[in-house]
Amino acid sequence: MPIKRFLVQGLVQGVGFRYFVLQAARGLGLAGFVRNLPDGAVEAVARGSEDSLRSLESKLWEGPALSRVDSVAAEEHAAEVKERDFSIRH
């Protein structure tokens, strides 16, 4: 199954963004993780069907009510995703 890395920029930390991504990814049956990055961005790495990954990307653009998404960069990710479920990394 394909794996994608998403890098989300904007007002995405301290607004429930990781929990929003967690719920969206689990609802789509994806495996992987989401985490805050030191530069203020949020990174999500997910494994699943192409359709589910596209749906997640769309949801990342929406974000939770208090967020502001300025950009979502998506790229194929070569590293293996060992998670069986989707989780938040701290």
C-alpha positions in Angstrom: 0.0 0.0 0.0 1.2 3.5 -0.7 2.6 5.7 2.0 2.5 9.5 1.9 4.0 12.2 4.1 2.0 15.4 4.5 3.4 18.7 5.8 0.8 21.1 7.0 1.7 24.8 7.5 -0.3 27.6 9.1 -2.0 27.9 12.5 -2.0 24.2 13.2 -0.5 23.8 16.6 -2.4 24.4 19.9 -5.8 24.2 18.1 -6.6 20.4 18.2 -5.1 19.7 14.8 -3.4 16.5 15.7 -6.6 15.1 17.2 -8.5 16.2 14.2 -6.1 14.3 11.9 -6.2 11.2 14.3 -10.0 11.0 14.0 -9.9 11.6 10.2 -7.2 9.0 9.6 -8.8 6.3 11.8 -12.1 6.9 10.1 -10.4 6.3 6.7 -8.7 3.1 7.9 -5.2 4.5 7.6 -2.1 3.5 9.6 0.6 5.9 10.6 1.1 8.9 12.8 0.8 12.7 13.2 3.1 15.0 15.2 4.0 18.6 15.8 7.3 19.8 14.4 9.6 22.3 16.1 9.0 24.9 13.3 5.2 25.1 14.0 4.1 22.8 11.2 2.3 19.4 11.6 3.6 16.3 9.9 1.4 13.3 9.1 2.6 10.0 7.6 0.0 7.6 6.5 -0.3 4.2 4.7 -3.5 3.2 3.0 -5.3 3.1 -0.3 -4.8 6.0 -2.8 -8.5 7.0 -2.3 -8.1 7.2 1.5 -4.9 9.2 1.2 -6.6 11.7 -1.1 -9.5 12.0 1.3 -7.0 12.6 4.2 -5.3 15.3 2.2 -8.7 17.0 1.6 -9.4 16.9 5.3 -6.0 18.3 6.1 -7.0 21.4 4.1 -10.2 21.8 6.2 -8.6 21.3 9.7 -10.5 21.9 12.9 -12.5 25.1 13.5 -9.7 27.1 15.2 -7.0 26.2 12.7 -5.9 28.1 9.6 -4.2 25.9 6.9 -1.9 27.9 4.6 -0.4 24.9 2.7 -0.4 21.1 2.6 2.5 19.5 0.9 2.2 15.8 0.0 4.9 13.4 -1.2 5.5 9.7 -1.6 7.2 8.4 1.5 9.9 5.7 1.1 10.2 4.7 4.8 8.1 1.9 6.2 5.2 2.6 8.4 5.2 0.1 11.2 2.1 1.2 13.0 -1.0 -0.9 12.5 -3.3 1.9 13.6 -3.0 5.7 13.5 -1.5 7.5 16.5 -0.2 10.8 17.8 3.5 11.0 18.3 4.8 13.4 21.0 
